[in-house]
Amino acid sequence: MAEITVDRDVRPYGPVDAALIVELERRLERPLPPAYRAWLAATNGAYLMGEHGVPGLPFVLFEERPLFGVHPGYLPFDLFAAETLHRRPWLSADHVVVAAPSGGLLAVRQDAVVFLPEDAMTGQPGAAADAARERHLVPVAPDIGEFCRRLRRHP
């Protein structure tokens, strides 16, 4: 099972059936990055008790803004719903939006976790605007496991 974090206030939802991940990839029309796919299979996202962030970065995850999983019965926490609501308007298909914290978006691209600040979320959808926005992406962690290890509860 993939390690999520040492923080007891970050709680994985639990494993997700491989068939549901295959169906998600079919609906997304692309495969998930390998390390993220393994993490998702082991955790199905994560619920956060209290406010969490990565030191030095301007975003906050909390109960109403978790790490997304395969939750088709609850669209605010669902990865496929995030595709339409968050990824398509702001980022190219090279990205999978994994959370919508206050302050912007967290996405996975080739297994690396990146942050798109809210103030860069401007312009119309499309390739040229996506490229302009992606110049504002901030590297957060080399993969989702390291991202989870860097998450800290806000005091």
N, C-alpha and C positions, 0 to 999 in steps of 0.2 A: 504494500500500500504506500502511495506517495505521502511524504511528510508534508503537512501543511504549515505548521508553525509551533513554536513553543508556548505561545500565548494562549492560556486556557480560555480567554474570552473570544477567540476566533474558533468557531465551531463548524466543522464540515457537516453538510447535510447527510453524508453517507455515500456509499458506492452507488454508481448508476450502471444499469445494465448496458452492456456493449451494444446491443441492438438499438438502444435509444441514441447512443452516440453516432452510430452509422446513419440512423434516420436524420439526426441533426445535420450531419455533414452533407447528406443528400439534399436537404432543404436549403442549406447554405450554398450549395453548388460548389463546394471546395472542401478539401480535408482540413482538419484542425492541425496546428503545429504539433509535432510528436510529443514533446514534453508536456505541453498544455493538455493534450488529449489524455495522457496517462494520469495527470493530476486530476482532471475532470472525472475520469472513470473512478478514481479512488475517493473523491470528495463530493462531487456534484455541486461545487461552489461552497460558499461558507457564509454563515450568519455571524454578525459581529455584535458582541455585547458592549455597548458604549462606543465612544468615538476612537477611531484608529487612523493612523497615517504612517507615512515613512518620513523620518526626520529630514528636514530641509526641503520638503516638497509641499506645495500649497493645495492639498486636498484632504478630505476627511471622509472615511467610510464609517457607517454606523448602521443601526438596526434596519432602517428603511432603505439603506443603500449598501447591500451586501455584495459579495462576489457572486456573479450570476452562475446558474447551473441549468440543468434541463428540468424546467418547471412549467410545462405547457398549461397546467391548471392555474398558474398564478403568474401572469405575464410581466408584472413589474420586476420579477426575479429571474426571468427566462432568457437564455442566450439567444434563441431565435427571435424573440420579440425585440431584443436589443439590436439585432441586425437592422431592422426597419427603423426603430426609434432613434438609435444613436449612431450606428456605424455608417449607414448609407448617406445621411445628410452631411457627414463631417470627414469621413476617412475612406480611403480606397479599400477594395476587397482584399488587399494584402493584410488587413487587420481584422481581429475579432475583438469586439468590445466586451470586456470581462467585468466591468463595473462602471457605474455612473456616479462617482462620489461627488460631494459638493466641491466645486472648483474646477470641474472638467470631466474628462473621460480617461479610463484606464483601458488599454488594449494590449493584445498580444500580437506580435509580428515576428514570424520565424522564431518562435519561442521566447523572444525577449519581451519584457513588459515595458510599455512606454506610456507616457502621460500627455494628453492634449489639454493644455490650459483652457479654461472657459473663455478667456479673452481672445483666443485664436479661433474660436468657433464662430466664424463670420463668413459671409459670402454665400453664393448659390452652390448647390451640389454640382459636381462635375469634375472631370479629370484635372483641369487647370487649377481650380480652387482647392481640390484635394491636395495637389502637389504643394501649393502655397501653405496650406494649413500644416502639412506634414513637416515643413521646415521648422515648425514650432514644437514638434514632439520632443519631450524630455525623456532620456533614458532613465529607467527606474531600477531594473534588475535584469540579469541575463536570462532568467526563466521564472516561471510562476512560483516554484518552490523557494527560490531565493527571495522573491518579492514577499512571500508570506513570512519568511524568517526576519525580514526587515520591518514588517508591520509592528507598530508600537501603539499602546493605548495612550491617548492624550490625558495629561494630568487633570 
